């Protein structure tokens, strides 16, 4: 594998944007690839691999290269350590930064038993994981979170079925998939590849959705002809799934504050052939008065630390910190209090996060249940979905019944 200078520059740009300027990983990678359309498919894969792996293993590379964060060549130095560590040929590495190849090669063999170093995570995150899960489970979980994410598909049962989708992918596109035993309409792709250009994706036969994200909608268990309010809907991954479970009958109101996300949702609804979803801005106060005590189910996919999905978004462990998590816990509390009144008597409030830590999850719900509004609810069931157990992203989900 050979790394050319223009590819190296692209990787450095991406890493600097994400780590230095605190940009989101996926949009940054997408923008870099758009700017460099002349790159071949292998070049694009190498750039994506470099950006993601450098971000994932940043702490380890810092130690191996004895890097100085304040160096003007810091991001170039990270790339050089990554290329040498992975035995990637990069002829210009000795002139690309001030590092010496021999020193890096010697340091690669240095062993460090510290768990936070081996797994390239901040000390505060390691302490939180140990406190929450203990040594055995935490080490399994953080190792699983450092493995590349698998590509899961969700069959759109409004347009096809899982058997037809699987057969079509294999026969027409040479894409091999396997069924997932406990998720009836899910497929896992044997080799990760881009599928959004395929004819059947454009026709709405499937969505790309993590296994455990699919489980959230199944856990919610919406019935046809129900009124569902999907709070913090974003671009609508779970909204689409809820609508398919409901067989496109009833009504789903998706709320969010982002017009950009609304436009994305509208495109996805059209592609999926879904007509029961309407979008309302979450800042619309009239909405909360109109639908007070009305919904069969309110699902809150709350903003959170994202520390359950660092398998696919490793930047979360560097962008997040205890102070920011505390702020998010406060936001989650406000959202619960704002949306819970919309649940009708004997209806359900479903709260979910892509975090695996109690301060955003179990503790948040315990505090809610002790509030004046929370006294009207009780827990029906809850689940923590860990990556090392399931192979999917880490999630927490709880279903509350309004009395």
C-alpha positions as CSV (number, residue, x, y, z in Angstrom):
1,X,0.0,0.0,0.0
2,X,1.5,3.3,-1.0
3,X,0.5,6.8,0.3
4,X,1.1,9.6,-2.2
5,X,1.5,13.3,-1.2
6,X,-1.9,14.5,-2.3
7,X,-3.6,11.7,-0.3
8,X,-1.4,12.5,2.7
9,X,-2.5,16.1,2.5
10,X,-6.1,15.0,2.4
11,X,-5.7,12.9,5.5
12,X,-4.0,15.7,7.4
13,X,-6.7,18.1,6.4
14,X,-9.4,15.8,7.7
15,X,-7.7,15.0,11.0
16,X,-7.0,18.7,11.6
17,X,-10.6,19.7,10.8
18,X,-12.0,17.0,13.2
19,X,-9.5,17.2,16.1
20,X,-8.2,20.8,15.8
21,X,-11.4,22.6,14.6
22,X,-13.8,20.1,16.3
23,X,-15.8,19.3,13.2
24,X,-18.0,16.3,12.9
25,X,-16.2,13.3,11.4
26,X,-18.6,12.0,8.6
27,X,-19.4,15.4,7.1
28,X,-15.7,16.3,7.1
29,X,-14.7,13.1,5.3
30,X,-17.5,13.6,2.8
31,X,-16.4,17.1,2.0
32,X,-12.8,16.1,1.5
33,X,-13.9,13.3,-0.9
34,X,-16.1,15.8,-2.8
35,X,-13.2,18.2,-3.2
36,X,-11.1,15.4,-4.6
37,X,-13.3,13.7,-7.1
38,X,-10.4,12.5,-9.2
39,X,-9.2,10.1,-6.5
40,X,-9.8,6.5,-7.4
41,X,-11.8,4.2,-5.2
42,X,-8.7,2.7,-3.5
43,X,-7.4,6.2,-2.9
44,X,-10.7,7.2,-1.3
45,X,-10.7,4.1,0.9
46,X,-7.1,4.9,2.1
47,X,-7.9,8.5,2.9
48,X,-11.0,7.4,4.9
49,X,-9.1,4.7,6.6
50,X,-6.3,7.1,7.5
51,X,-8.6,9.8,9.0
52,X,-10.6,7.3,11.0
53,X,-7.7,5.3,12.3
54,X,-5.6,8.3,13.3
55,X,-8.5,9.7,15.2
56,X,-9.3,6.3,16.8
57,X,-5.7,5.6,17.9
58,X,-4.5,9.2,18.5
59,X,-3.4,8.6,22.0
60,X,-1.3,5.6,21.1
61,X,0.3,7.5,18.2
62,X,1.0,10.4,20.5
63,X,3.0,8.2,22.8
64,X,4.8,6.2,20.0
65,X,5.9,9.4,18.3
66,X,6.4,11.4,21.5
67,X,4.4,14.1,19.8
68,X,4.0,17.6,21.0
69,X,0.4,18.9,20.6
70,X,1.7,22.4,20.2
71,X,3.9,21.6,17.3
72,X,2.9,23.3,14.0
73,X,3.4,19.9,12.4
74,X,1.4,17.9,14.9
75,X,-1.2,16.6,12.5
76,X,1.4,15.7,9.9
77,X,3.4,13.9,12.7
78,X,0.3,11.9,13.5
79,X,0.0,10.8,9.9
80,X,3.7,9.8,9.7
81,X,3.4,7.7,12.9
82,X,0.2,6.1,11.5
83,X,1.8,5.2,8.2
84,X,4.9,3.7,9.8
85,X,2.9,1.9,12.4
86,X,0.8,0.3,9.6
87,X,3.8,-0.3,7.3
88,X,2.3,2.0,4.6
89,X,4.8,3.2,2.1
90,X,5.2,6.9,2.2
91,X,8.3,8.1,0.4
92,X,8.1,11.7,1.6
93,X,7.6,10.9,5.3
94,X,11.1,12.1,6.2
95,X,10.5,15.5,4.7
96,X,6.8,15.7,5.6
97,X,7.5,16.3,9.3
98,X,10.4,16.6,11.8
99,X,10.0,13.0,13.0
100,X,12.7,10.4,12.5
101,X,11.6,7.0,11.2
102,X,14.0,5.0,13.2
103,X,12.9,6.5,16.5
104,X,9.3,5.7,15.6
105,X,10.1,2.1,14.7
106,X,11.9,1.6,17.9
107,X,9.0,3.1,20.0
108,X,6.4,0.9,18.3
109,X,7.8,-2.1,20.1
110,X,7.5,-0.4,23.5
111,X,4.8,-2.0,25.6
112,X,2.5,-0.1,27.9
113,X,0.2,-2.0,30.1
114,X,-2.0,1.0,30.9
115,X,-5.5,0.3,29.6
116,X,-6.2,3.9,28.6
117,X,-3.1,3.8,26.4
118,X,-3.7,0.4,24.9
119,X,-7.3,1.4,24.0
120,X,-6.5,5.0,23.1
121,X,-9.0,6.7,25.4
122,X,-8.9,9.6,27.8
123,X,-8.2,8.7,31.5
124,X,-11.5,10.1,32.6
125,X,-13.4,7.8,30.2
126,X,-11.4,4.8,31.4
127,X,-12.3,5.7,35.0
128,X,-16.0,6.1,34.2
129,X,-16.0,2.7,32.4
130,X,-14.3,1.0,35.3
131,X,-16.6,2.5,37.8
132,X,-19.7,1.5,35.8
133,X,-18.8,-2.0,34.6
134,X,-15.7,-3.2,36.4
135,X,-12.5,-4.5,34.8
136,X,-13.8,-7.6,33.0
137,X,-16.8,-6.1,31.2
138,X,-15.2,-2.7,30.6
139,X,-12.2,-4.2,28.9
140,X,-14.4,-6.3,26.6
141,X,-16.5,-3.3,25.8
142,X,-13.8,-0.8,25.1
143,X,-11.9,-3.3,22.9
144,X,-15.2,-3.9,21.0
145,X,-15.7,-0.2,20.6
146,X,-12.3,0.1,18.9
147,X,-13.1,-2.4,16.2
148,X,-14.4,-1.1,12.8
149,X,-18.2,-1.0,12.7
150,X,-20.1,-3.5,10.6
151,X,-22.5,-2.4,7.9
152,X,-26.1,-3.2,8.8
153,X,-29.1,-2.8,6.5
154,X,-32.7,-2.6,7.4
155,X,-35.2,-3.9,4.8
156,X,-38.0,-1.5,4.0
157,X,-40.9,-4.0,4.3
158,X,-43.3,-1.5,2.6
159,X,-41.5,-2.2,-0.7
160,X,-39.9,-5.7,-0.4
161,X,-38.9,-8.4,2.1
162,X,-35.5,-9.5,3.5
163,X,-35.2,-12.6,1.3
164,X,-35.8,-10.6,-1.9
165,X,-33.4,-7.9,-0.8
166,X,-30.7,-10.4,0.1
167,X,-31.0,-12.3,-3.2
168,X,-31.1,-9.1,-5.3
169,X,-28.0,-7.7,-3.7
170,X,-26.1,-10.9,-4.4
171,X,-27.3,-11.6,-7.9
172,X,-27.2,-8.1,-9.3
173,X,-24.5,-6.3,-7.3
174,X,-22.3,-9.1,-5.9
175,X,-23.0,-7.9,-2.4
176,X,-23.0,-10.8,0.1
177,X,-25.0,-10.4,3.2
178,X,-26.1,-12.5,6.2
179,X,-29.4,-12.4,8.1
180,X,-29.4,-11.4,11.8
181,X,-31.0,-14.1,14.0
182,X,-32.9,-11.8,16.4
183,X,-33.8,-9.0,14.0
184,X,-36.1,-10.3,11.3
185,X,-35.5,-7.6,8.6
186,X,-31.8,-6.9,9.2
187,X,-28.9,-7.9,7.1
188,X,-25.2,-7.5,7.8
189,X,-22.9,-6.9,4.8
190,X,-19.9,-9.3,4.7
191,X,-17.6,-6.6,3.3
192,X,-18.2,-2.9,4.1
193,X,-18.8,-0.9,0.9
194,X,-20.7,2.1,-0.3
195,X,-24.3,1.0,-1.3
196,X,-26.1,4.3,-1.6
197,X,-25.6,4.5,-5.3
198,X,-27.4,1.2,-6.0
199,X,-30.7,1.2,-7.9
200,X,-32.6,-0.5,-5.1
201,X,-31.4,2.0,-2.5
202,X,-32.7,4.8,-4.6
203,X,-36.0,2.9,-4.9
204,X,-36.2,2.7,-1.1
205,X,-35.7,-1.1,-0.7
206,X,-33.4,-0.6,2.3
207,X,-31.8,1.9,4.7
208,X,-28.4,1.7,6.3
209,X,-29.1,1.5,10.0
210,X,-27.1,0.0,12.9
211,X,-28.4,-3.2,14.4
212,X,-29.1,-1.8,17.8
213,X,-30.7,1.3,16.4
214,X,-33.1,-1.0,14.7
215,X,-33.8,-2.7,18.0
216,X,-34.9,0.6,19.5
217,X,-37.9,0.9,17.2
218,X,-38.7,-2.8,17.7
219,X,-38.5,-2.2,21.5
220,X,-40.9,0.7,21.1
221,X,-43.4,-1.6,19.4
222,X,-45.7,1.0,17.8
223,X,-49.1,-0.3,16.6
224,X,-50.8,0.6,13.3
225,X,-53.1,3.6,13.4
226,X,-51.4,5.0,16.5
227,X,-50.3,8.6,17.1
228,X,-46.5,8.6,17.6
229,X,-44.4,11.6,18.5
230,X,-40.7,11.2,17.6
231,X,-38.8,13.8,19.5
232,X,-35.3,14.8,18.5
233,X,-36.0,12.9,15.2
234,X,-33.0,14.3,13.3
235,X,-32.9,13.0,9.7
236,X,-35.4,10.3,10.7
237,X,-33.7,7.0,10.9
238,X,-36.0,5.7,13.6
239,X,-38.9,7.6,12.2
240,X,-38.8,5.6,9.0
241,X,-38.5,2.4,10.9
242,X,-41.5,3.2,13.1
243,X,-43.6,4.0,10.0
244,X,-42.7,0.6,8.4
245,X,-43.6,-1.3,11.6
246,X,-47.0,0.6,11.6
247,X,-47.4,-0.4,8.0
248,X,-47.7,3.2,6.9
249,X,-51.0,3.7,8.8
250,X,-51.7,6.1,11.6
251,X,-49.7,9.3,12.3
252,X,-46.1,10.1,13.2
253,X,-45.1,13.6,14.1
254,X,-41.3,14.1,13.9
255,X,-39.9,17.0,15.7
256,X,-36.5,18.7,15.6
257,X,-35.0,22.2,15.4
258,X,-32.9,21.7,12.3
259,X,-34.3,22.7,8.9
260,X,-31.4,20.8,7.3
261,X,-32.4,17.6,9.0
262,X,-36.0,18.2,8.0
263,X,-35.0,18.4,4.3
264,X,-33.1,15.2,4.7
265,X,-36.1,13.5,6.3
266,X,-38.4,14.6,3.5
267,X,-36.1,13.0,0.8
268,X,-36.0,9.8,2.8
269,X,-39.7,9.7,3.3
270,X,-40.3,10.0,-0.5
271,X,-37.7,7.4,-1.3
272,X,-39.2,5.0,1.3
273,X,-42.8,5.5,0.1
274,X,-43.9,6.7,3.6
275,X,-46.9,9.1,3.8
276,X,-47.8,9.2,7.5
277,X,-45.0,11.4,8.8
278,X,-45.2,15.1,9.3
279,X,-42.5,17.4,10.6
280,X,-42.9,20.1,13.2
281,X,-40.2,22.4,14.5
282,X,-39.5,21.6,18.2
283,X,-39.6,25.3,19.0
284,X,-43.3,25.5,18.1
285,X,-45.0,26.0,21.5
286,X,-48.5,25.6,20.0
287,X,-47.6,22.0,19.2
288,X,-47.1,21.1,22.8
289,X,-50.5,22.6,23.8
290,X,-52.3,20.9,21.0
291,X,-51.0,17.5,21.6
292,X,-50.9,17.5,25.4
293,X,-52.0,14.1,26.7
294,X,-52.6,12.8,23.1
295,X,-49.9,10.4,21.9
296,X,-49.9,6.7,22.2
297,X,-46.1,6.8,22.2
298,X,-43.6,9.6,22.6
299,X,-40.1,8.5,21.8
300,X,-37.2,10.6,22.9
301,X,-33.9,9.8,21.2
302,X,-32.1,12.3,23.5
303,X,-28.9,14.2,22.7
304,X,-26.1,12.5,24.5
305,X,-22.4,12.0,24.8
306,X,-22.3,9.4,21.9
307,X,-19.9,7.3,23.9
308,X,-21.8,4.1,22.9
309,X,-21.0,4.7,19.2
310,X,-17.3,5.4,19.2
311,X,-16.9,2.3,17.1
312,X,-18.2,4.3,14.1
313,X,-17.5,7.8,15.5
314,X,-14.3,7.7,17.5
315,X,-14.1,11.5,17.6
316,X,-16.7,11.4,20.5
317,X,-14.0,10.3,23.0
318,X,-11.9,13.4,22.2
319,X,-14.7,16.0,21.8
320,X,-16.5,14.9,24.9
321,X,-15.5,15.6,28.5
322,X,-17.2,15.4,31.9
323,X,-18.2,19.0,31.9
324,X,-19.9,18.7,28.5
325,X,-21.7,15.5,29.7
326,X,-23.0,17.3,32.7
327,X,-24.5,20.0,30.3
328,X,-26.1,17.2,28.2
329,X,-27.6,15.6,31.3
330,X,-29.3,19.0,32.0
331,X,-30.6,19.1,28.4
332,X,-32.0,15.6,28.7
333,X,-33.8,16.5,31.8
334,X,-35.5,19.5,30.1
335,X,-36.5,17.4,27.1
336,X,-38.1,14.7,29.3
337,X,-40.1,17.3,31.2
338,X,-41.1,19.0,28.0
339,X,-42.3,15.9,26.0
340,X,-43.6,13.6,28.8
341,X,-47.0,15.5,29.1
342,X,-47.8,14.6,25.4
343,X,-48.2,11.0,26.4
344,X,-51.8,10.0,26.9
345,X,-53.0,7.8,29.9
346,X,-51.9,4.2,29.4
347,X,-49.6,5.4,26.7
348,X,-45.8,5.0,26.6
349,X,-42.8,7.3,26.9
350,X,-39.7,5.7,25.4
351,X,-36.3,7.3,26.2
352,X,-33.1,6.2,24.4
353,X,-29.5,7.4,24.1
354,X,-26.5,6.1,22.3
355,X,-24.6,6.3,25.6
356,X,-23.9,3.3,27.9
357,X,-23.3,5.3,31.1
358,X,-25.8,5.7,34.0
359,X,-25.6,9.4,34.4
360,X,-27.3,9.9,31.0
361,X,-29.6,6.8,31.4
362,X,-30.7,4.9,34.5
363,X,-29.9,7.8,36.8
364,X,-31.6,10.3,34.5
365,X,-34.8,8.2,34.6
366,X,-34.6,7.7,38.4
367,X,-34.6,11.4,38.8
368,X,-37.4,11.9,36.3
369,X,-39.6,9.3,38.1
370,X,-39.1,11.3,41.4
371,X,-40.3,14.5,39.8
372,X,-43.9,15.7,40.0
373,X,-44.5,14.7,36.4
374,X,-42.6,11.5,36.7
375,X,-44.8,10.2,39.5
376,X,-47.4,9.6,36.8
377,X,-45.1,7.0,35.1
378,X,-43.6,3.7,35.9
379,X,-41.0,1.6,34.2
380,X,-42.3,-1.2,32.0
381,X,-38.9,-2.4,30.7
382,X,-35.4,-1.2,30.1
383,X,-32.3,-2.5,28.4
384,X,-28.6,-1.6,28.0
385,X,-27.2,-2.8,24.6
386,X,-23.5,-3.2,24.8
387,X,-21.3,-3.6,21.8
388,X,-19.3,-6.6,22.9
389,X,-22.5,-8.5,23.5
390,X,-24.4,-7.5,20.4
391,X,-21.9,-6.4,17.7
392,X,-23.9,-3.2,17.2
393,X,-23.6,0.3,18.7
394,X,-24.0,0.8,22.4
395,X,-27.5,2.1,23.5
396,X,-29.7,2.5,26.5
397,X,-33.5,2.3,26.1
398,X,-36.4,2.4,28.6
399,X,-40.2,2.2,28.2
400,X,-42.3,4.0,30.7
401,X,-46.1,3.6,31.1
402,X,-48.2,6.7,32.0
403,X,-50.7,5.7,34.7
